[in-house]
Amino acid sequence: MSHSTVPRNTTEAKTPAKTPVAPGGAAVGPPPRGPKNAGKLSLKIRFKRDRLLILMTAPVVLLLLVFNYIPILGNVVAFQDYDPYLSDNGFVAMFQSPWIGFEQFQRIFADSAFWHAVQNTLVLFSLQLVLYFPIPILLALLINSVVRPRVRAVAQAVMYLPHFFSWVLVVTVFMQIFGGAGILAQTLRQHGYEGFDLMTNPEVFKYLVTAQSVWKDAGWGIIVFLAALSSVPSDLYEAAAMDGATRWRRMWHITLPALRPVIALLLVLRVGDALTVGFEQLLLQRQAVGVNASDVLDTYVWWNGIRNQDFSYAAAAGLIKGVVGLALVLIANKVAHLMGEQGVYKK
């Protein structure tokens, strides 16, 4: 007679509880749960998987840190009476310069030249927003309506070309056309009329600057809109044409709604860049039209910081510009959300 014995210090294996089974044979009840972090890759595995992408983005991140984020620390001189000659190292001079608090900001708000620069900046921004911003949209619609690919390619190349010109070349071209010795003035004189010089006329300078910006950058700005138009299914246009919609109806009900998110995004970015209306372009023409017509915030900061070497004053003016620009971006993005668009970032 055999006896089965269980060794000491051991426990009998427990029989797992059976899962309830429905009459049809299907299991009833929740499935067994796994660990809380099941399926989540560790940091080491993710780094090994994405190491090539990280190496590709590392130079860009380094450039952003060096040229965009580390210089933000220099805004501390706006609250100092900064003197770079206190030390052989300008960075060390920041720690040796006396702290004066908000005195530089009080000087700025009491300076009439600052408010005049703000006024010129807002006037130029308003003109460029009304006259310059819609032109790339209209050009994109025009090019998109061209049927022949070769004609479309030539038109794009001709419109893109001025973007690669420097502002020195752009101002020179306008001077040769609209200046006192330009082609138009000479032609009028040859036919017995009085010539003109738009390049030295402060009254029309703001329109001249806007025209220069349109000629230089409008063609390049249509790239984004053409990319948005390329994503619109052609079936929509074909269906609308079969229903009897004219070309204008198709543009109004198909093309423009497709461009609406892109227009909202670029408009938010443009509003955030409202206080930056062109530094080099205006600086090149400053002497021709005078300070009253050409002085904007960027040239105001440059003149006080570089020419007058009042670094703390210029840093305070630049800080005001940055804070106002950030506020404008947030406000414009909120308006975009209220209109049902995504804007720069989601809610």
C-alpha positions in Angstrom: 0.0 0.0 0.0 1.6 3.2 -1.2 1.2 6.5 0.6 1.7 9.9 -1.1 3.5 12.3 1.2 4.0 16.0 1.0 7.5 17.3 1.9 7.8 19.5 4.9 8.0 23.3 4.6 6.0 23.3 1.4 2.6 24.4 0.5 0.1 22.8 -1.8 -0.4 24.7 -5.1 -3.6 26.5 -5.1 -6.1 25.9 -7.9 -6.7 29.1 -9.8 -10.3 30.3 -9.6 -12.3 29.4 -12.6 -13.6 32.2 -14.8 -17.4 32.2 -14.9 -18.6 30.8 -18.2 -21.9 31.9 -19.9 -24.3 29.3 -21.2 -22.9 29.9 -24.7 -19.4 29.1 -23.6 -18.1 32.7 -23.6 -16.2 33.8 -20.6 -17.9 36.3 -18.3 -16.1 39.0 -16.3 -13.2 41.4 -16.8 -10.0 40.2 -18.4 -7.0 39.8 -16.2 -5.1 43.1 -15.6 -1.5 43.3 -16.4 1.1 45.5 -14.6 0.5 49.2 -14.5 3.4 50.1 -16.8 2.9 47.2 -19.2 3.7 48.2 -22.7 5.6 51.4 -21.7 9.1 51.5 -23.0 11.9 52.5 -20.7 13.9 55.7 -21.3 17.0 53.6 -22.3 15.0 51.7 -25.0 13.4 54.9 -26.3 16.7 56.6 -26.5 18.3 53.7 -28.4 15.3 53.6 -30.7 15.3 57.4 -31.5 19.0 58.1 -31.2 19.3 59.1 -34.9 16.5 61.6 -34.6 18.0 63.0 -31.4 21.3 63.4 -33.1 19.6 65.2 -36.0 17.8 67.6 -33.8 20.7 68.2 -31.4 22.4 70.9 -33.5 19.1 72.8 -33.9 18.4 72.7 -30.2 22.0 73.9 -29.5 21.6 76.8 -31.9 18.3 77.8 -30.2 19.9 77.7 -26.8 22.9 79.8 -27.9 21.2 82.4 -30.0 17.7 82.6 -28.6 17.5 81.5 -25.0 20.9 82.3 -23.4 20.8 85.9 -24.6 17.5 86.3 -22.7 19.6 86.5 -19.6 21.1 89.7 -20.8 17.8 91.5 -20.2 19.0 91.9 -16.7 20.9 95.0 -17.8 17.6 96.8 -18.4 17.4 97.0 -14.6 21.0 98.2 -14.2 23.2 101.1 -15.1 25.2 98.8 -17.2 28.8 99.8 -18.0 30.7 97.3 -20.2 34.0 99.0 -19.4 33.9 98.0 -15.7 35.6 94.7 -16.7 37.5 93.3 -19.6 34.6 90.8 -19.9 31.2 92.2 -20.7 29.5 89.3 -19.0 31.4 89.9 -15.8 30.5 93.6 -16.1 26.9 92.7 -15.6 27.6 91.6 -12.1 29.6 94.7 -11.3 27.1 97.3 -12.7 24.9 99.0 -10.1 21.2 98.0 -9.8 18.8 100.8 -10.5 15.4 99.0 -10.8 12.8 100.5 -13.1 14.6 103.8 -13.7 15.3 103.0 -17.4 11.6 102.2 -18.0 10.7 105.6 -16.5 13.1 107.3 -18.9 11.5 105.5 -21.8 7.9 106.3 -21.0 8.9 110.0 -20.5 10.7 110.1 -23.9 8.6 111.6 -26.7 10.9 110.0 -29.3 9.9 106.6 -28.0 6.2 107.2 -28.5 6.9 108.6 -31.9 8.7 105.4 -32.9 5.8 103.4 -31.5 3.4 105.5 -33.6 5.4 104.9 -36.8 5.7 101.2 -36.0 1.9 100.8 -35.6 1.2 102.8 -38.8 3.5 100.7 -40.9 2.1 97.5 -39.3 -1.4 98.5 -40.1 -0.6 99.3 -43.7 1.3 96.1 -44.2 -1.5 94.1 -42.6 -4.1 95.6 -44.9 -2.1 95.9 -48.1 0.6 93.3 -47.8 -1.0 90.4 -46.0 -3.8 89.6 -48.5 -1.6 89.8 -51.6 0.1 86.3 -51.1 -3.4 84.8 -50.7 -4.6 86.5 -54.0 -1.4 85.4 -55.8 -1.8 81.8 -54.6 -5.4 81.8 -55.8 -4.3 83.2 -59.2 -1.5 80.7 -59.6 -3.7 77.8 -58.5 -6.2 78.7 -61.2 -3.5 78.4 -64.0 -4.1 75.2 -65.9 -0.9 74.8 -67.8 1.9 73.5 -65.5 4.7 75.3 -67.4 3.1 78.7 -67.1 2.5 78.1 -63.4 6.1 77.2 -62.8 7.4 80.3 -64.7 5.0 82.5 -62.7 6.1 81.0 -59.4 9.8 81.5 -60.3 9.3 85.1 -61.3 7.4 85.9 -58.1 9.9 84.0 -55.8 13.0 85.7 -57.3 12.9 89.1 -55.4 12.9 87.3 -52.1 16.5 86.4 -52.6 17.5 90.0 -53.2 19.1 91.9 -50.3 17.5 95.1 -49.0 20.3 97.1 -50.4 19.5 95.8 -53.9 15.7 96.4 -53.3 16.2 100.0 -52.2 18.6 100.6 -55.1 16.0 99.3 -57.6 13.3 101.5 -56.2 15.7 104.4 -56.2 16.4 103.9 -59.9 12.7 103.9 -60.6 11.1 106.3 -58.2 14.1 108.6 -57.3 14.7 112.1 -58.4 17.1 110.8 -61.1 15.1 107.7 -61.7 13.5 106.4 -64.9 10.0 107.9 -64.2 11.3 111.3 -63.3 13.6 111.6 -66.3 10.8 110.4 -68.6 8.5 113.1 -67.3 11.1 115.8 -67.7 11.8 114.8 -71.2 8.1 115.3 -72.1 7.9 118.7 -70.4 6.5 117.7 -67.0 7.9 118.3 -63.6 9.8 115.4 -62.1 9.3 113.9 -58.6 11.4 112.1 -56.0 9.4 109.6 -53.9 12.5 108.3 -52.2 13.0 111.5 -50.2 9.3 112.3 -49.6 8.4 111.7 -46.0 4.6 111.9 -46.7 4.6 108.8 -49.0 7.5 107.0 -47.3 5.2 104.5 -45.4 3.5 103.5 -48.7 6.9 103.2 -50.4 8.1 100.9 -47.6 5.0 98.7 -47.9 5.4 98.5 -51.7 9.0 97.4 -51.2 7.9 94.6 -48.8 5.2 93.5 -51.2 7.6 93.3 -54.1 10.3 91.4 -52.1 8.4 88.9 -50.0 4.8 88.5 -51.4 5.9 85.8 -53.9 7.7 83.8 -51.2 4.6 84.0 -48.9 2.4 82.2 -51.4 4.3 78.9 -50.8 2.3 78.1 -47.6 -1.0 78.9 -49.3 -0.2 76.8 -52.3 0.7 73.9 -50.0 -2.6 74.2 -48.3 -4.4 74.3 -51.7 -2.7 71.2 -52.8 -4.3 69.2 -50.0 -7.8 70.0 -51.2 -9.4 67.0 -53.0 -10.1 67.6 -56.7 -13.3 65.6 -56.2 -14.8 68.6 -54.5 -14.2 70.9 -57.4 -15.5 68.3 -59.9 -18.7 67.7 -57.9 -19.3 71.5 -57.5 -18.7 72.0 -61.3 -21.3 69.2 -62.0 -23.7 70.9 -59.7 -23.4 74.1 -61.8 -21.1 76.1 -59.5 -19.1 78.8 -61.3 -15.4 79.4 -60.7 -16.1 82.2 -58.2 -18.5 79.9 -56.3 -16.0 77.1 -56.2 -13.3 79.5 -54.9 -15.7 81.0 -52.3 -17.1 77.7 -51.0 -14.1 75.3 -51.4 -10.8 77.2 -51.8 -11.2 79.9 -49.2 -12.5 77.5 -46.4 -9.5 75.3 -47.1 -7.2 78.3 -46.6 -8.9 79.5 -43.5 -6.8 77.6 -40.9 -3.6 78.7 -42.6 -4.8 82.3 -42.8 -5.7 82.3 -39.1 -2.3 80.9 -38.1 -0.3 83.3 -40.2 -2.4 86.2 -39.0 -1.7 85.3 -35.4 2.0 85.2 -36.2 1.8 88.5 -38.1 0.1 90.2 -35.2 2.7 88.9 -32.8 5.4 90.4 -35.1 3.5 93.8 -35.2 6.4 95.7 -33.6 8.9 94.4 -36.0 8.4 96.1 -39.4 11.8 95.9 -40.9 15.1 97.1 -39.4 17.6 97.0 -42.4 15.0 98.3 -44.9 14.3 101.4 -42.8 17.8 102.0 -41.6 19.0 102.2 -45.3 16.5 105.0 -46.0 16.8 106.8 -42.7 19.0 109.6 -44.0 17.0 110.2 -47.2 13.6 110.8 -45.5 14.6 111.8 -42.0 14.2 110.4 -38.5 10.6 111.5 -38.1 9.3 109.4 -41.0 11.6 106.3 -40.7 12.2 105.9 -37.0 10.5 102.7 -35.6 11.2 100.6 -32.5 13.9 98.6 -34.0 15.9 101.6 -35.3 15.2 103.4 -32.0 16.7 100.6 -30.0 19.7 100.4 -32.4 20.3 104.1 -32.3 20.3 104.3 -28.5 22.0 101.1 -27.8 24.7 101.0 -30.5 25.3 104.6 -31.6 24.8 106.2 -28.2 26.1 103.1 -26.3 23.2 103.4 -23.8 22.9 99.7 -23.4 20.6 99.6 -20.4 18.2 102.0 -22.0 18.1 100.0 -25.3 17.7 96.8 -23.4 14.7 98.2 -21.5 13.1 99.3 -24.8 13.7 95.9 -26.4 12.2 94.2 -23.3 9.1 96.3 -23.6 8.8 95.3 -27.3 9.2 91.6 -26.5 6.6 91.6 -23.7 4.1 93.5 -25.9 4.7 91.1 -28.8 4.1 88.1 -26.5 0.9 89.6 -25.3 -0.3 90.3 -28.8 0.4 86.6 -29.8 -1.7 85.3 -26.8 -4.6 87.7 -27.5 -4.6 86.9 -31.2 -4.4 83.2 -30.5 -7.4 83.5 -28.1 -9.4 85.3 -30.8 -8.5 82.5 -33.2 -9.9 79.9 -30.7 -13.1 81.9 -30.4 -13.4 81.8 -34.2 -13.1 78.0 -34.1 -9.5 77.9 -35.4 -6.5 76.2 -33.8 -4.1 79.2 -34.1 -0.5 78.7 -32.9 -1.4 76.1 -30.3 -4.5 74.2 -29.2 -6.7 75.1 -26.3 
